[in-house]
Amino acid sequence: MSLFAFTTLIGNYSYCEGCLRYILKRKPSKTVCIVMRLAASVVVFLGAIVSMGLVWDTADLCQAIMVVINVPVIIIIAKPALLALKDYVEQKKAGKDPHFIAKNCGIAEETDYWK
């Protein structure tokens, strides 16, 4: 159980650092990384000493906040996502090796990863 907890913490920290790198569009400075590591250590320490009920309630609240953010975003991206799926299926049926082309999915603006 301890190994699972430790590897989960390391994985979640790595995920947070990757998200920060994406938001900043560059690698975070050493100072930012140290502050983040200290904050993560404080959160882990507090999680170990507070009551289990408070930990679960806090986790539930954080999950609810993510739902409130993600549901509207899913609704916003539903149309382009379904168009991309339709384009993919059509390319597979035509015997092609599917390639994503933003214009075929109604995405007119420049995309980060696909041209």
C-alpha positions as CSV (number, residue, x, y, z in Angstrom):
1,M,0.0,0.0,0.0
2,S,2.9,2.4,0.8
3,L,4.5,1.7,-2.6
4,F,1.1,2.4,-4.3
5,A,0.7,5.7,-2.4
6,F,4.2,6.8,-3.1
7,T,4.1,6.1,-6.8
8,T,0.6,7.8,-7.0
9,L,2.0,10.9,-5.4
10,I,5.0,11.0,-7.8
11,G,2.7,10.4,-10.8
12,N,0.3,13.2,-9.7
13,Y,3.2,15.6,-9.1
14,S,4.7,14.8,-12.5
15,Y,1.2,15.4,-14.1
16,C,0.9,18.8,-12.3
17,E,4.4,19.8,-13.4
18,G,3.6,18.9,-17.0
19,C,0.4,20.9,-16.9
20,L,2.3,23.9,-15.5
21,R,4.8,23.5,-18.3
22,Y,1.9,23.6,-20.8
23,I,0.3,26.6,-19.2
24,L,3.5,28.6,-19.1
25,K,4.6,27.4,-22.6
26,R,8.1,26.8,-21.2
27,K,9.8,24.8,-18.5
28,P,9.2,26.3,-15.1
29,S,12.1,27.9,-13.3
30,K,13.9,26.0,-10.4
31,T,12.3,28.4,-7.9
32,V,8.8,27.6,-9.2
33,C,9.5,23.9,-9.1
34,I,10.8,24.1,-5.5
35,V,7.7,26.1,-4.4
36,M,5.5,23.5,-6.1
37,R,7.4,20.6,-4.4
38,L,7.1,22.3,-1.0
39,A,3.4,22.9,-1.5
40,A,2.9,19.3,-2.5
41,S,4.8,18.2,0.5
42,V,2.6,20.3,2.8
43,V,-0.5,19.0,1.2
44,V,0.7,15.4,1.7
45,F,1.6,16.1,5.3
46,L,-1.7,17.7,6.0
47,G,-3.5,14.8,4.3
48,A,-1.7,12.4,6.6
49,I,-2.6,14.2,9.9
50,V,-6.2,15.5,9.4
51,S,-9.3,13.4,9.8
52,M,-10.2,11.0,7.0
53,G,-13.6,12.6,6.6
54,L,-12.0,16.0,5.9
55,V,-9.7,14.4,3.3
56,W,-12.5,12.7,1.5
57,D,-14.7,15.8,1.6
58,T,-11.9,17.9,0.2
59,A,-11.3,15.3,-2.6
60,D,-15.0,15.2,-3.4
61,L,-15.1,19.0,-3.6
62,C,-12.1,19.1,-5.9
63,Q,-13.7,16.5,-8.1
64,A,-16.9,18.5,-8.2
65,I,-14.9,21.6,-9.3
66,M,-13.4,19.6,-12.1
67,V,-16.8,18.5,-13.3
68,V,-18.1,22.1,-13.2
69,I,-15.2,23.1,-15.4
70,N,-15.1,20.1,-17.7
71,V,-18.8,19.7,-18.6
72,P,-19.1,23.1,-20.3
73,V,-15.9,22.5,-22.2
74,I,-17.1,19.1,-23.4
75,I,-20.2,20.7,-24.7
76,I,-18.2,23.4,-26.5
77,I,-15.8,20.9,-28.2
78,A,-18.5,18.3,-29.0
79,K,-19.2,19.5,-32.5
80,P,-15.5,19.5,-33.7
81,A,-14.9,16.2,-31.9
82,L,-17.8,14.5,-33.6
83,L,-16.7,16.0,-37.0
84,A,-13.2,14.6,-36.4
85,L,-14.7,11.2,-35.6
86,K,-16.8,11.3,-38.7
87,D,-13.8,12.2,-40.8
88,Y,-11.7,9.4,-39.2
89,V,-14.4,6.8,-39.9
90,E,-14.8,8.0,-43.5
91,Q,-11.0,7.7,-44.1
92,K,-10.9,4.2,-42.6
93,K,-13.8,3.1,-44.8
94,A,-12.0,4.5,-47.8
95,G,-9.0,2.3,-46.9
96,K,-6.8,5.2,-46.1
97,D,-4.4,5.7,-43.3
98,P,-6.4,8.3,-41.3
99,H,-4.7,11.7,-40.9
100,F,-6.3,14.6,-39.0
101,I,-6.8,17.7,-41.1
102,A,-8.3,20.5,-39.1
103,K,-10.1,22.1,-42.0
104,N,-12.0,18.9,-42.7
105,C,-13.4,19.1,-39.2
106,G,-14.6,22.7,-39.3
107,I,-11.6,24.1,-37.4
108,A,-10.6,27.2,-39.4
109,E,-8.1,28.7,-36.9
110,E,-4.5,27.6,-36.6
111,T,-4.1,24.5,-34.4
112,D,-1.2,23.8,-32.0
113,Y,-0.3,20.3,-33.2
114,W,-2.0,19.6,-36.4
115,K,-1.7,21.4,-39.7
